[in-house]
Amino acid sequence: MSETRAAILHCPFCGEEDLFPVEEDGGWECRSCLRVFSVKMLGLSTRRSR
C-alpha cells in the first residue's frame, strides 16, 4: 500500500477548507478551528449495495 496521502478537502470538525499538512506525524492542521487530526483507512467493506 502506498504511503502517499490524498488531499483532504474539508475539516471533519468545522467543515472549512483551510487545511495544511503536518509533516512530522502525517496529519492535517485546520487553521480555522486550530485542530490537528489524521485520517486512517481501516480497509474495504465487504458489504455490497442492493
C-alpha positions in Angstrom: 0.0 0.0 0.0 1.3 3.5 -0.9 2.3 6.0 1.8 1.2 8.9 -0.3 -1.6 11.0 1.2 -4.6 12.1 -0.7 -5.6 15.7 -0.1 -8.3 16.2 2.5 -10.8 18.8 1.2 -12.7 19.7 4.4 -12.0 19.7 8.1 -14.2 16.9 9.7 -14.8 19.2 12.7 -15.7 22.6 11.3 -16.1 21.9 7.6 -13.7 24.7 6.5 -11.1 24.2 3.7 -8.2 26.0 5.4 -6.1 22.8 5.8 -2.3 22.2 5.7 -0.3 19.0 6.0 1.6 18.3 9.2 4.8 16.6 8.1 6.0 15.2 11.4 3.0 12.9 12.1 1.3 12.7 8.7 -1.8 14.6 9.9 -3.6 17.8 8.9 -3.9 21.1 10.6 -7.1 23.2 10.2 -6.2 26.8 10.6 -9.8 27.8 11.0 -10.6 25.8 14.2 -7.0 25.1 15.2 -7.4 21.3 15.3 -4.8 18.9 14.2 -6.1 15.5 13.0 -5.2 12.4 10.9 -7.3 10.2 8.7 -6.7 6.5 8.7 -8.0 4.0 6.2 -9.2 0.9 8.0 -9.9 -1.3 4.9 -12.6 -2.0 2.4 -16.1 -3.0 3.3 -17.3 -6.5 2.2 -21.0 -5.2 2.1 -22.5 -4.8 -1.3 -25.3 -2.4 -2.1 -28.5 -3.9 -3.5 
